[in-house]
Amino acid sequence: MTAKEKLEMAERQYGEVLEKHLENGVEFTSRAVYIDPEVEIAPGAVILPNCILRGATKIGPRCVIGPNTLLENTVVGAGSTVNASQCYDSTLGENNKIGPFTHVRVGTVTAEGTHLGAYVETKNAHFAEGNTVSHLTYIGDAEVGKYCNFGCGTVTCNYDGEGKYHTVIGDYAFIGCNTNLVAPVTVGDHAFTAAGSTIGADVPAGALGIERARQANVPGWGAKKLEKYVAKKVGLEAQKQKK
């Protein structure tokens, strides 16, 4: 069989898969999608353009998938959205909001109402209901209680070059921006970590974990250091004004 014949056969088989889902009540806004034959999609789900659905993926009712999303062996609960993201071997709960640009890696499990936002990466992490992880965060090898909030730039430091270590975060915890959680570590229920902290010891329930060096300001250092830079920019401004 020639390459052209193989392509034509694949297109026929894919057309049959697409028609099956259309007849079952799945909504497509474009044929620019790819779906493996074993994928299950509930009636009422919406699949937007440029999606790839592979393997044992199951999509619940009222879900909106895409655009530009890849799901592989992933279960998506009813009413969830997955926008411009990639998810592998994971289970997403009901009414989740995933994306854009989220990387959901193997072993991620989320309960109802979880939000994983822009440039968030997860791996082998379990989230109870109502968690908010809005942007620029890595959570791996972790157990997260309900209704926690993660500030931008949070990282679970789970790997030391030899072993993987676990982070446990209790219910209603607030993880401040740019917090490094050096596993193994536990943050208790209702605990708070201050922005910019590297947390290497457990934070008790209800406590504030803070680890920062004392700030020191050196008078005049910045002005001297930036003299050439400022002069260059002032020169460019002067050239623009002459034009």
Residue pairs with C-beta under 8 A, 6 or more apart in sequence:
1 9
13 37
14 34
14 35
17 35
17 36
17 37
18 28
18 31
18 33
18 35
21 28
21 35
21 41
21 47
22 28
24 41
24 43
25 43
25 44
26 41
26 42
26 43
26 44
26 45
26 46
26 47
27 44
27 45
27 46
27 47
28 46
28 47
29 46
29 47
29 48
29 49
30 48
30 49
30 50
32 49
32 50
33 47
33 49
33 50
33 51
33 52
33 53
33 66
34 51
34 52
34 53
35 41
35 47
35 53
36 53
36 54
36 55
36 57
38 55
38 56
39 53
39 54
39 55
39 56
39 57
39 58
39 59
40 57
40 58
40 59
41 47
41 53
41 58
41 59
42 59
42 60
42 61
42 63
42 78
43 61
44 61
44 62
45 59
45 60
45 61
45 62
45 63
45 64
45 65
46 63
46 64
46 65
47 53
47 59
47 65
47 66
48 64
48 65
48 66
48 67
48 69
49 66
49 67
49 68
50 66
50 67
50 68
50 69
51 65
51 66
51 67
51 68
51 69
51 70
51 71
52 69
52 70
52 71
53 59
53 65
53 70
53 71
54 70
54 71
54 72
54 73
55 72
55 73
56 73
57 71
57 72
57 73
57 74
57 75
57 76
58 74
58 75
58 76
59 65
59 71
59 76
60 76
60 77
60 78
60 79
60 80
60 94
61 78
61 79
62 78
62 79
63 76
63 77
63 78
63 79
63 80
63 81
63 82
64 80
64 81
64 82
64 83
65 71
65 76
65 81
65 82
66 82
66 83
66 84
67 83
67 84
68 84
69 82
69 83
69 84
69 85
69 86
69 87
69 99
70 85
70 86
70 87
71 82
71 86
71 87
72 86
72 87
72 88
72 89
73 88
73 89
73 90
74 87
74 88
74 89
74 90
74 91
74 92
74 104
75 90
75 91
75 92
76 82
76 87
76 92
76 96
77 91
77 92
77 93
77 94
77 95
77 96
77 112
78 94
78 95
79 94
79 95
80 92
80 93
80 94
80 95
80 96
80 97
80 98
81 96
81 97
81 98
81 99
82 92
82 96
82 98
82 99
82 102
83 98
83 99
83 100
84 99
84 100
84 101
85 98
85 99
85 100
85 101
85 102
85 103
85 104
86 102
86 103
86 104
87 98
87 102
87 104
87 108
88 104
88 105
88 106
89 105
89 106
89 107
90 104
90 105
90 106
90 107
90 108
90 109
90 110
90 122
91 108
91 109
91 110
92 98
92 104
92 108
92 110
92 114
93 109
93 110
93 111
93 112
93 113
93 114
93 129
94 112
94 113
95 112
95 113
96 110
96 112
96 113
96 114
96 115
96 116
97 114
97 115
97 116
97 117
98 104
98 115
98 116
99 116
99 117
99 118
100 117
100 118
101 118
101 119
102 116
102 117
102 118
102 119
102 120
102 121
102 122
103 120
103 121
103 122
104 116
104 121
104 122
105 121
105 122
105 123
105 124
105 140
106 123
106 124
107 123
107 124
107 125
108 122
108 123
108 124
108 125
108 126
108 127
109 125
109 126
109 127
110 116
110 126
110 127
110 131
111 127
111 128
111 129
111 130
111 131
111 146
112 129
112 130
113 129
113 130
113 131
114 127
114 129
114 130
114 131
114 132
114 133
115 131
115 132
115 133
115 134
116 122
116 133
117 133
117 134
117 135
118 134
118 135
118 136
119 135
119 136
119 137
120 133
120 134
120 135
120 136
120 137
120 138
120 139
121 137
121 138
121 139
121 140
122 133
122 138
122 139
122 140
123 139
123 140
123 141
124 140
124 141
124 142
125 139
125 140
125 141
125 142
125 143
125 144
126 142
126 143
126 144
127 144
128 144
128 145
128 146
128 147
128 171
129 146
129 147
130 146
130 147
131 144
131 146
131 147
131 148
131 149
131 150
132 148
132 149
132 150
133 139
133 150
133 154
134 150
134 152
135 152
136 152
136 153
137 150
137 152
137 153
137 154
137 155
138 154
138 155
138 156
139 150
139 154
139 156
139 167
140 156
140 158
140 159
140 164
141 156
141 158
141 164
141 165
141 166
141 167
141 183
142 156
142 158
142 166
142 167
142 168
142 169
142 183
143 166
143 167
143 168
143 169
144 169
145 169
145 170
145 171
145 172
145 173
145 189
146 171
146 172
147 171
147 172
148 169
148 171
148 172
148 173
148 174
148 175
149 173
149 174
149 175
150 175
151 174
151 175
151 176
151 177
151 178
151 179
151 195
152 177
152 178
153 177
153 178
153 179
154 175
154 177
154 178
154 179
154 180
154 181
155 179
155 180
155 181
156 167
156 181
156 183
157 180
157 181
157 182
157 183
158 164
158 165
158 166
158 167
158 183
159 165
165 183
165 184
166 183
166 184
167 181
167 183
167 184
167 185
167 186
167 187
168 185
168 186
168 187
169 175
169 181
169 186
169 187
170 186
170 187
170 188
170 189
170 190
170 191
170 205
171 189
171 190
172 189
172 190
173 187
173 188
173 189
173 190
173 191
173 192
173 193
174 191
174 192
174 193
175 181
175 187
175 193
176 192
176 193
176 194
176 195
176 196
176 197
177 195
177 196
178 195
178 196
178 197
179 193
179 194
179 195
179 196
179 197
179 198
179 199
180 197
180 198
180 199
181 187
181 193
181 199
182 198
182 199
182 200
185 199
185 200
185 201
185 202
185 203
186 202
186 203
187 193
187 199
187 202
187 203
187 209
188 202
188 203
188 204
188 205
188 206
188 207
189 205
189 206
190 205
190 206
191 203
191 204
191 205
191 206
191 207
191 208
191 209
192 207
192 208
192 209
193 199
193 203
193 208
193 209
193 210
194 208
194 209
194 210
194 211
194 212
196 212
197 209
197 210
197 211
197 212
198 211
199 209
199 211
200 211
203 209
